[in-house]
Every structure is written in structure tokens, then in C-alpha cells.
Amino acid sequence: MVHPVMARGIERKESFRADRARKTFIERRGERVTAADFTVYACCSTSYHFHPVLRTGKPPSPG
């Protein structure tokens, strides 16, 4: 199943105040995705929020 997700900072404040914080988030997200049973098809992030599009479970087999 495909899930569009939205997450934002606490009290709608900035989640990423510096480029390094955003880069660390992206690196950690990659580590978690590798260990989990879902696929990230796309992700958009701003300083206030991010929107990943996820598929849970295994992708369907072709055919």
C-alpha cells in the first residue's frame, strides 16, 4: 500500500535550522529505510516539514 505522509516541526517551528541538520536527517532516514520493510518513492523536505511517499510491505511482483 502507498502512503503519502507529512511531518512538521513541533509547534510548526523550523525542523532544520542548518544545512548540516538536514543532511544528517537524510542520512539517518536512509539508514532506517534500509532496515525497515518499506520503500520511499519520493521525499520533499523544507525547513519546516517533509513529505515522503512510502510503500509498506513488499512491492508486488511484475506480471
Residue frames relative to the residue before (quaternion, step in Angstrom):
aa qw qx qy qz dx dy dz
M 1.0000 0.0000 0.0000 0.0000 0.00 0.00 0.00
V 0.3202 -0.7453 0.5574 0.1770 3.60 -1.00 0.84
H 0.0940 -0.8048 0.5861 -0.0002 3.56 -0.93 1.00
P 0.2122 -0.7192 0.6407 0.1653 3.61 -0.81 0.94
V 0.1012 -0.8156 0.5697 0.0043 3.60 -0.76 1.05
M 0.0678 -0.7725 0.6285 0.0611 3.57 -1.17 0.57
A 0.0302 0.7788 -0.6254 0.0372 3.58 -0.92 0.91
R 0.0592 -0.8072 0.5870 0.0198 3.56 -1.00 0.77
G 0.6717 -0.5089 0.3664 0.3943 3.52 -1.32 0.28
I 0.6391 -0.5206 0.4036 0.3971 3.55 -1.27 0.43
E 0.8429 0.0548 -0.1020 0.5254 3.56 -0.96 0.98
R 0.5710 -0.6348 0.3442 0.3905 3.56 1.21 0.69
K 0.4063 0.6923 -0.4865 0.3447 3.56 1.15 0.63
E 0.7016 -0.4668 0.3280 0.4270 3.55 -1.28 0.29
S 0.3299 -0.7265 0.5722 0.1894 3.53 -1.02 0.88
F 0.7825 0.1877 -0.0718 0.5893 3.56 1.08 -0.78
R 0.1394 -0.8201 0.5518 0.0592 3.57 -0.42 1.19
A 0.7809 0.1814 -0.1055 0.5883 3.56 1.25 -0.33
D 0.6377 -0.5397 0.3893 0.3880 3.56 -1.19 0.53
R 0.6246 0.5511 -0.3451 0.4325 3.60 1.02 -0.76
A 0.6351 0.5230 -0.3304 0.4626 3.61 1.01 -0.77
R 0.6517 0.5025 -0.3103 0.4759 3.59 0.98 -0.83
K 0.6548 0.5088 -0.3132 0.4630 3.61 0.94 -0.85
T 0.6398 0.5123 -0.3239 0.4725 3.60 1.00 -0.80
F 0.6266 0.5319 -0.3311 0.4636 3.60 0.98 -0.81
I 0.6673 0.4979 -0.3015 0.4647 3.59 0.87 -0.93
E 0.6449 0.5132 -0.3210 0.4665 3.62 0.95 -0.83
R 0.6889 0.4736 -0.2844 0.4692 3.60 0.84 -0.92
R 0.6136 0.5406 -0.3467 0.4594 3.57 1.03 -0.74
G 0.6401 0.5270 -0.3204 0.4580 3.57 1.00 -0.80
E 0.6426 0.5166 -0.3198 0.4668 3.58 1.01 -0.79
R 0.6800 0.4907 -0.2941 0.4586 3.60 0.92 -0.86
V 0.6350 0.5273 -0.3288 0.4588 3.57 0.99 -0.81
T 0.6314 0.5376 -0.3300 0.4511 3.58 0.98 -0.81
A 0.7272 0.4334 -0.2347 0.4777 3.60 1.00 -0.82
A 0.6869 0.4995 -0.2757 0.4501 3.63 1.19 -0.39
D 0.4902 -0.6466 0.5002 0.3025 3.54 -1.34 0.19
F 0.6025 0.5074 -0.4211 0.4496 3.56 0.62 1.15
T 0.3290 -0.7255 0.5762 0.1829 3.53 -1.31 0.40
V 0.2623 -0.7319 0.6046 0.1733 3.59 -1.04 0.78
Y 0.2423 -0.7902 0.5501 0.1198 3.57 -0.61 1.15
A 0.7878 -0.0794 0.0855 0.6048 3.57 1.06 -0.74
C 0.0139 0.7849 -0.6193 -0.0154 3.56 -1.24 0.40
C 0.0931 -0.7606 0.6416 0.0331 3.53 -0.99 0.92
S 0.0035 -0.8101 0.5862 0.0039 3.60 -0.84 0.87
T 0.1206 -0.7434 0.6537 0.0743 3.52 -1.20 0.72
S 0.6938 -0.4543 0.3185 0.4592 3.60 -1.19 -0.05
Y 0.7306 0.4414 -0.2322 0.4664 3.62 1.17 -0.48
H 0.8213 -0.0201 0.0562 0.5674 3.61 1.05 -0.63
F 0.1751 -0.7670 0.5982 0.1525 3.55 -1.32 0.06
H 0.2148 -0.7736 0.5917 0.0727 3.53 -1.24 0.68
P 0.0050 -0.7824 0.6226 0.0112 3.62 -0.30 1.13
V 0.2391 -0.7014 0.6448 0.1874 3.55 -1.29 0.45
L 0.0737 -0.8437 0.5303 -0.0394 3.56 -0.46 1.28
R 0.1685 -0.7155 0.6596 0.1570 3.54 -1.30 0.44
T 0.2390 -0.7655 0.5820 0.1349 3.56 -0.80 1.04
G 0.7614 0.3259 -0.2674 0.4925 3.53 -1.18 0.60
K 0.6573 -0.4944 0.3805 0.4228 3.54 -1.29 -0.11
P 0.5316 -0.6179 0.4634 0.3477 3.60 -1.04 0.71
P 0.5566 -0.6112 0.4296 0.3636 3.59 -1.07 0.63
S 0.4957 -0.6405 0.4856 0.3289 3.59 -1.11 0.60
P 0.5333 -0.6233 0.4591 0.3410 3.57 -1.07 0.71
G 0.7326 0.4305 -0.3143 0.4233 3.54 -1.15 0.64
